[in-house]
């Protein structure tokens, strides 16, 4: 009896794993390439982002980070891009990048007021609570 229950549980676990594998996916190298291409395209068109090294040291200034998403759905996180004119420009650039970047199916933009970095005395650190100003997702067909 116990053996039948164990075999049934193993079979159900395998079926569930196969079903999840088909619906969920961990981003891979191709997804990172898509995210970087979309981010670079936005940065080139916007041309107001701080020097990456300086912004990473001070955690201040306009900066973006590209995060790969499974199946060509990257997220671009933007800090200190707060004016309506600047956010509109980046939204237009994101839509343009989406239409010209091979493998990109959607892009999510997250605009934050500023970075909140809590540095440790020995180096390193962690992010504290950050104020999300706006989150938009664009698909190949339009805004979601």
Helices and strands as residue ranges (DSSP letters): H 2-23, H 29-46, H 52-58, E 63-67, E 73-79, H 84-100, E 106-112, E 117-119, E 125-127, E 132-139, E 142-143
